[in-house]
Every structure is written in structure tokens, then in C-alpha cells.
């Protein structure tokens, strides 16, 4: 571990990122079955996996997440959407 990281900590709080993303998905009334979405974060890279019913839901999910993260001022590096449409 680098000396800077030991002193100042990580730039990203992956646990808070995952929690905020999961909450944003759960709170949106237009998203139907969000239990099939898995959220992970490592070094500020948030990764979404799972299945949704339509491209519209997939896009809305990403939009809801970005809005939530921007309003909470949580720093993240990237949002990777690997959700598949079935």
C-alpha cells in the first residue's frame, strides 16, 4: 500500500457507492424487477450486471444511478452497465 493511500485513504468509498446505487434502483417507481440487478464497485468503478426486460429499463437504470451519484457528491470513476435485455 502506498504511503499516500495509508495517510489519506482511498479516493473512492466503494461500500457507499454500492449502497447509493442499490438505494437509487430500489427507490425508482418506474423500474420493475430490480432484484435481478447486481451492483459491485472496485476503486470507483461501478459495475452493473443482471437482466432487465427492455432497453428502456436498462437506460433508465443507468440514468437514475447517475442522478443519484451526482446529487450525493460521491466520487466514482466509471459506471459500467453489463445488464442484458431478455
N, C-alpha and C positions, 0 to 999 in steps of 0.2 A: 504494500500500500504506500502510495506516495506521501511525502511529508505534508503537502498542501491538503490532501484529502483527509489526513488524520487531524489536522488543525481545524479546517473549515467544514469538513463533511462533504457529502456528495451534493452536486448541483441540483439533483432531482430527488424527490421523495416518491419512490415507486409505489409504496404502500398507499399513500394519499392519492396518487394518480389513479390507481386501480379502484379505490373506494369512490372517488368522484365520478369516474366513468360508469361504474356499476349503478350508482345512485341516479345519474342522469338518464340512463337507459330505463331504469325501473320507474322513474317519475313521469316519463313521457306517455300521455294517454293515447297517442296515435300509434305507438309501437305495440304489436300484438304479443307474440310469444318470445319474450326476451330471455327466457330461461335457457334457451339453446345457444346463447352468446357467451363465449368465454373471453375474459379480459386478462391480459398479462402486461407487465411493464418491467423493463430492464434498462437501467441507465437512461431513463427518459424516453425510451422508445416503447410506445403503447401498441400492443398487437391485439387485434380482434379476430376471433375465429368462431366458427359455428355456421348455422344455417338460418336463412330467412325465406319468406315466401315470395318476395318481389324485389326488384331493383330499387323501387321507390322506398321500401322499408330500409334497405341497406344504406341508401344515400341519406335518408332521414336520420338513421342511427349515427352516422358519422357527423352530420350537421349538429345534432343535439349534443354530442360529445364535445365538439369543438367550441360550441357556445358555452357550455358548462365550464370547460377548462379556461377559456378566456375571461369569464366572469369571476372565477375563483383565483385568478393570478397564479395558478400552479404552473411552474415551468415544465415543459416537455420538449423533446427534440423532434419527435415524429409520431404520426398516427398511421399505423399500417393496418389496412382493412382487408382481411383474408376471409371475410364472410362470403359463403357461397349461397346462391339463389337456387332453390329447389322447386 
